[in-house]
Amino acid sequence: MPRRGPRTPQGSSPSTGSKDFVPTTHRPEGITPPQPVTETDNERQRMDLLATTLSMKYRTRIGTWNVLTLAQQGKLAQLAREAVRLKVEILGLCEVRWPNYGEQRLLTGQVLLYSGPQGENAPRERGVGILLSSQAHAALLRWNPVSDRIIVARFRTRARNLTLVQCYAPTDVSDLPVKEGFYSELDSVLRKVPKGDIVILQGDFNAKLGSDNTDYERIMGRHCAGEMSENGELLAEACVNNDLAIGGSLFPHKLSHKVTWVSRDGHTENQIDHICISRKWRRSLLDVRNKRSADIASDHHLLIAEVRLRVARVNRKQEKVGKRFNTRRLESSEVREAFSQNLRSRVSTLPAMDSVEQQWNGIKTAFIETGESVLGVLRTKRKCWISDETWEKVVERKEAKARVNNARTRSAKAVAQQRYEELQKDVKKSCRRDRRAWTNNLAKEGEKAAANGDMRLLYDISRRLSGAPVNCKRPLKDKTGNLLTNPEDQLKRWFEHFEQLLQAPQIINNQTPQGSGSGVRRINRVNTRPPSLDEVRLSILSMKSGKAPGIDRISSEMLKTDIDTSAQLLHRLFATIWETATFPSDWLQGILVKVPKKGDPTVCDNWRGIMLLCTALKVLCKVILGRIQEKIDNTLRRQQAGFRAGRSCVDHIATLRVILEQVSEFHESLHMVFVDYEKAFDRIDHGNLWDALRRKGVPENLVGLIKAQYDSFVCRVLHDGVLSDPIRVVAGAGVHLVSAALSHLICRQADDLSSRSGAAGLKINVGKTKSLSVNAPASSFTVAGQVVENVETFQYLGSQITSDGGAKTDVQTRIRKARGAFACLRGVWRSPHLSLRTKLRIFNSNVKSVLLYACETWCPSSDTIRRLQTFVNRCLRNIIRAWWPHNWISNRDLHVKCDQRPIELEIRERKWRWIGHTLRKPADEICREALDWNPQGARRRGRPRGTWRRSLFEEVGTVDSSLSWPQVRAMAGNRQRWKSFVSALFSSMEGQDTT
């Protein structure tokens, strides 16, 4: 049957000029006729003109619903299905009960905007949201999470822009200051709405308006239920002040179609949810009534307004990055063979080409077409975890609600309500059961991945099992702290942020940090010939798999599938590049992907950029880097440790702890400054890089190749699958693979940090730069006019460093972080479908690695060992569900069952493994010198305190008391003798039970 047309005023058409604007064409019997609303002739003519701009065939449904909570499992999926069934384009929600604010895309394509209490420990109460259809989301201009009671969204329509304000007002029993504060905030929001916008104010106002519209004839009719309450007066005053008409009061309906809240016993019904619209646009409001058939186990009915509007898609100029190929299919030998044959057939038809761009386009086309025909693109669409059985229960519950609504007597209503509540419990149980089944199936996939050695997939599944939010994002803040919710505004902000970050640094006094280069060790005998076929082949094979491709969409797996064909193609291309010193345009364009750091995710500075480059460019960079890296590494100072082979964070942490312990024991003074550079890898001046290379003796043609990559390189920020405009990269060493070696050259002679760093384009971050003093008054000095803070504890390379060199504070921090890591994987430990072996593998890699980070540098006391072992035992008992008194087992049996060793033995093994590695280093290495270093001064009287170095001597004595430290040092040079010594050291602990 055709849909009924819009209701029209009694005795007139929409353009007759009647002053009674209330639709009454299909008024049911017994309904009081609406009272006229006073208007001037000019107002009437203006409204009629606006009404003619809206086509009568376009009707949009906008609704509001108090859902009680969306924290229950399956509740959001049920809500989304009801919105689709009833064709509600924009659905406002109250009592969402989600913390913070954000935007989440559902599997159905709908988008949920939500705003709740702020803070990690905020109570899960109140909260508002807006559920948008895909069409409404395409028309979304911007939105604003004002508070946990108000959220605002602005849409584009065919007539005017529409501003929707969704509210959840305080209840009648709330204190008056709370109510006044809410309406004061609401008035402030409504005043900020752009002039000319259609305003819709809706939500759960907990306000009864009644049928008496005395003094409010301008903004309401006489078709509300009940009598006006205190909250009703506040709502009416707000509508008067903002020229809003209350939609529910304008349309005559049965009482059952008016009420929006029903008490649990069914005896009390109220109309407390309302939809209001700009008074001059009330002609576009066709009807307002509840939909009692909608059901998500809430005591509120869905309230829907039909509006003669149509949302319009916002035209956005977007350039999206191509979809990645499904390289997982290459694990099959048949697919690999098909890929190779297809690629060879396409390559065989490539014509001979001279220019670099033409050669590369031919290679790229061959790989892209082969990938499209053989691999296909990667699809990540996931199915809803709710089963068909549960959906059948939801339908049964909906039918039970209909029986509650249609019951004629109280006794019948009570019986129907009891049945409804029973079915609601069944739906909740079924949802929990489905969620467990989904978790178990996911765990089976993880177990299969573990059996196949696919650790990447295993840890991706463990992250999903941990309950990490999926497809959920937060708005962004501009420089002044205002929220940006429009995708275009966010992309512009990211463009602005990275453009400023990668701009040319301000060089102080045009000074060159390297000086004349006298005394700089130079390299020689660098191969300058074009790359050989073997070099290209080895570079391709050394590429890591599973990495995201660049803008060309060609991954390393695609190159390695047919290594001979790929090497020959790139070999010819590299030879041409070597001769012309020019690169394909694709190679000079990177995709900047954002990765969150610590802190507020709405602030751009709390994100770091990862550059995605063309895989073929990375192959060429590996060839160049392989020719110069080892030679340059041999010329660097031994103090330079970053990104160099054979040097680790533990080396520096141990060295610093030993120095602090010795200084504290010999009562010597020490001042340390931990300098932090602001965006160091993004601020290095390129000119200094080329000067450093030349002083090092790198041949000019290699310098020219590297320089050509940097000089013309641009990047584009990827945000929500859309690429920004190109950003010229004029500073920074983090663009290409060769930057790891080049960055050391800049730092080599930056002795005078304040001036030399500025000359290199680097800026000291005074806020993160700290000083630490030992046995001396706190030092006080300034950098760039700002005072550097003196601290007692500093986090150095992830480890807590204190003035006495002790590890007690660091151990407490590690336990706290490991406890958080363990709690995040609660879904993994509870899964019955993950084997104990897989759980322990995840425990060792995700939890134990956090707990024992840098434990080689600890000198743990018996109390510290007890704390660590207690934490590990508690985690293991949680994993195997062994609790006292029913499933209790001893610690020894627990360790045997879980294949774990006592924590003290594990710390000792790691420490001595590191000591053997350190003692085999050259004698002038700093970490080795620290093992024998003693400061000038005298030790205090009394028993010497326990130190890390003294614990070494004590542990050596457990094996052979006659062994001296020089003998141990000499023993480390013989690996076989060292293994025997360490084995004897560990056997001395066997038989000890750590509880």
Residue, then its C-alpha position, 0 to 999 in steps of 0.5 A: m500500500p502507498r504511504r499515507g501523505p503528510r497531515t494537513p491543517q483542518g479545512s485547508s491545504p498547506s498553502t491556504g494561510s489558515k492560522d491553525f497549523v496543527p495537522t488534523t486530517h486523520r484525527p481519531e475519535g475522542i481526540t480534542p481538536p488542536q487549539p490555534v497558535t497565534e501567528t502574524d501574516n508575515e510569519r505565515q507567508r514565510m513558513d509557507l514559502l519554506a514549506t514549498t522548498l521541500s518536496m513532499k515525497y522526501r520524508t526522513r525519520i529522526g528519533t530519540w530513545n533512552v536505551l538504559t545502557l549499551a554496555q550489555q553484550g549484544k545491546l548495540a547490535q539489537l539497537a542497530r537492527e531496530a533502526v534499520r527495520l524502522k528506517v530511522e536515519i538519525l537516532g538520538l540515544c540517552e543513557v549510553r553509559w560509555p566513557n569518554y567520547g568517540e566515533q564507532r563504525l558498526l558492522t552494518g555500516q552505521v556509525l555511532l557518535y557518543s559522549g560520556p563521562q570523562g576520565e579513566n575512573a569515571p562512573r559508567e552512567r548517563g552518556v548520550g549518543i547519535l546512531l547514524s545510517s550510512q546516508a546520514h553519516a555521509a551528510l554529517l558536517r561535524w559533531n561536538p561531544v559537549s558533555d555526558r548529557i549533551i551531544v550536537a551534530r550538524f548535517r547537510t540537507r537539500a533545504r538548509n543545514l540541520t543541527l540536531v541536539q541530543c540531550y539527557a536532562p536531570t530527573d525530577v528528584s535532582d537538585l535545582p542547581v543541577k537542573e539549572g546548570f544543565y539548561s544553562e549549558l543547553d542555552s549556551v549550545l543553542r546560541k552557538v547554532p549557526k543562523g539559518d540552520i534547522v534546529i532539532l532538540q530532542g532527548d529524554f528531558n524527564a519533563k511532563l508538559g501536559s495539555d494546558n499550553t497557557d502562556y506557551e501557545r507560541i511554542m506548543g499545542r495541547h496534545c501532551a499527556g499528564e500535567m506540567s511538571e517542574n522539568g516541563e516548565l524548564l523545557a518550555e522556557a528553553c523552547v521559548n528562549n530559543d524559538l522552538a516548537i515542541g513536536g509532541s504537543l502538536f499532533p493528536h494521538k491516542l495516549s498509548h502513542k504519546v507516552t514514552w516511559v512506562s514503569r516496570d509494573g505497567h501502572t504508571e505512564n508518562q510522556i517525558d521524551h520530546i522532539c522539538i524543532s525550529r518554530k519557523w520550520r514546524r511545517s516540515l514536521l509531519d508527525v511525532r509519535n512513539k513506536r511501541s513495537a521497537d524493543i531493546a529491553s528498555d522502559h522507554h519507547l522509541l519516539i520518532a518524528e517524520v520530517r519533510l527533509r532529505v539529508a544530502r551527501v557532502n561532496r568531499k574531494q578525496e583521493k584514497v590509497g589503493k587496497r592491499f593485495n591478499t598476499r596470504r594466498l602466496e602461502s599456497s604453492e599453487v598460488r605462488e606458481a600461478f603468480s610466477q607464471n602470470l608475472r613472467s607472461r606479462v613481463s615478456t611482453l614489456p617493450a624496451m624502454d629507456s627512461v626510468e619512469q617508463q621502465w618503472n611503470g612497466i614493472k609496476t603494471a606487471f605486478i599490479e595486474t598480476g596481483e589483481s588477477v591472482l591474489g585479489v585485494l584484502r578484505t577485512k569484513r567481519k560477521c556479527w557474533i550474535s547467532d540466529e538462535t539469539w535473534e529468534k529469542v529477540v523476536e520472541r521477546k518483541e512479541a512478548k512486549a506487544r502482548v504487554n502493550n496490548a493487555r487490557t487488564r492489570s492482571a493480564k499485563a502483569v502476566a505478560q510483563q513477567r513473561y517478557e522479563e523471563l525472555q529478556k533474561d534468556v536473551k542476555k544469557s544467549c548473548r553471553r553464550d554467543r560471545r563466549a562461542w565467538t571468543n572460543n572460535l577466535a581462540k581456535e584460530g589463534e591455536k591454529a596460528a600458533a601451530n603453524g608458527d604464524m605469530r603475527l596472526l596469533y598476537d593479532i587474535s590475542r589483541r582482539l581477545s583482550g577486548a581492545p576497541v575495534n573501529c573506534k576513533r576519537p576526534l582531533k584537537d586543533k592548536t587552540g584545543n577545539l575539537l575537530t570532528n569533520p574528516e576534512d578538518q582533521l585531515k587539514r590538521w594532520f597536514e598542518h602538523f606534519e608540514q610544520l614538523l618536516q619544514a626546514p629547521q632554523i639554523i643558528n648563525n648559519q653554523t655547521p656543526q661538524g667544523s672543518g672535519s679535521g680528525v674525522r676518520r674517513i672510509n675508503r674503497v667503497n664500491t661505486r659501480p651499479p648494483s650487481l644482480d647478486e646484490v639486488r637478489l640478496s637485498i630482496l631476500s633480506m626484506k621482511s615479510g608482512k610489511a605494509p607496501g607503499i603507494d605502488r601497492i607492491s609488497s616484499e612477498m610479491l617480489k620474493t615469490d619469483i625472485d629471479t624475475s624480480a631481481q632481473l627487472l630491478h637490476r636493469l632499472f637500478a642500472t638506469i637510475w645509477e647512470t641518470a641519478t633520477f628516480p620514478s615519481d612513485w619512489l619520491q612519494g611516501i605515505l605517512v601513517k599515524v601511530p599513537k604514543k602515550g597521552d591524549p590521542t586527540v593531540c597531534d603531538n602524541w602521535r608519531g608518523i611511520m613512512l610507507l615507501c615503495t618496496a623497490l626503493k627500499v631494495l635500492c636503499k639496502v644496496i647502498l646502505g650495505r656498501i657504506q654502513e659497516k665502513i662508517d660504523n667502524t669510524l664512529r666513536r664507541q660512545q655512539a650506541g644507537f642503531r649499532a650492532g652489538r649495543s643494547c639498552v641493557d648495556h647502558i642501563a647496567t653501566l649507569r647503575v654501576i656508576l651510580e652504585q659506586v659513586s654512592e658507595f664511595h661518597e663521591s658527587l655526581h651530576m647527570v643531565f638527560v637531554d631530550y631532543e624535540k622530534a630529533f629524527d624529523r628536524i635534522d638539517h639535510g645539508n649537514l647530512w651531505d657534508a657529513l657524508r663527504r667528510k667521511g669519504v663517501p663517494e660523490n656519486l653515492v652522495g648524489l643518489i642519496k641526496a636526489q631521494y631527499d631533495s624531491f621527496v614528498c609525503r602524504v598523510l593517510h587519515d581514514g583511508v584518504l590521502s592529504d595533499p603532498i608535503r615537501v620533506v625538507a628536514g629529517a633523517g627518518v625518510h629512508l633506510v640510509s638515515a640510520a647510518l647518517s644520523h650518527l654522523i650528525c651526532r658525532q661532534a655535537d659536543d656543545l649541545s646548546s649551540r651545536s644542536g641548533a646548528a644541526g637543526l635540532k632543538i632541546n626539549v627543555g620540558k623533558t630534559k632532566s638533571l639528577s644529582v648524587n651526593a651533591p646539592a641539586s644543580s640548577f642551570t638553564v637551557a634557552g632561558q628555561v630552568v632544567e628540572n632536577v629529579e630524584t628518579f628518571q626513566y632511562l631507556g624504559s628503566q627507573i633510575t634512582s640516585d643510589g643506583g638501586a632497582k627497588t623502584d624499577v622492580q615495583t614499576r615492572i610489576r605494575k606494568a606486567r599486571g596491567a598487561f596480564a589484565c588486558l589479556r583476560g580473554v586469552w587466559r579464560s578461553p578453554h580452546l587455547s591450549l596451555r602451551t599457547k597461553l604460556r607462550i603468550f604469557n612469556s612474550n606479553v607479560k613476562s617480557v614486561l616484568l623482566y625487562a632489564c632484569e640483568t641490571w638488578c641486584p634483587s633482595s630476598d624481599t624483591i625476589r619474593r614479590l616477583q615470584t608471588f606475582v608470577n605464581r598468581c598469574l600462572r594459577n590464574i591461567i590454569r585455574a588452580w585456586w585454593p582449596h579445591n584445585w590447589i597445587s604446590n609451587r614446585d608442581l605449578h612450575v613443572k606443569c607450566d614449564q617455568r623456572p624460579i624467577e631468581l634463577e631466570i634473573r641470574e641466567r639472564k644476568w650471566r648471559w649478558i656478563g659473558h657477552t660483555l666480557r667478550k667485548p673489546a677492553d675499551e667498551i664503556c659497559r666493560e670498563a664499568l665492571d672494573w671502575n672505582p671512583q676516587g674516594a673512601r668507602r664509609r665505615g661499616r658493613p658495605r651495602g649490597t650492590w650489583r657488582r658485589s653480587l657477582f663476586e658472591e655468586v662466583g663464590t658459590v661455584d668456586s671460592s678460589l676464583s678471582w674476578p680476573q680469572v672469570r674475565a679470562m674464562a669468558g673468552n672461551r665459550q665452552r669453559w664459560k658455558s660450563f661455568v654458567s651451568a655450574l652456577f645454575s646447578s647451585m640453585e637447583g633444589q631450592d623452592t621459591t615460594 
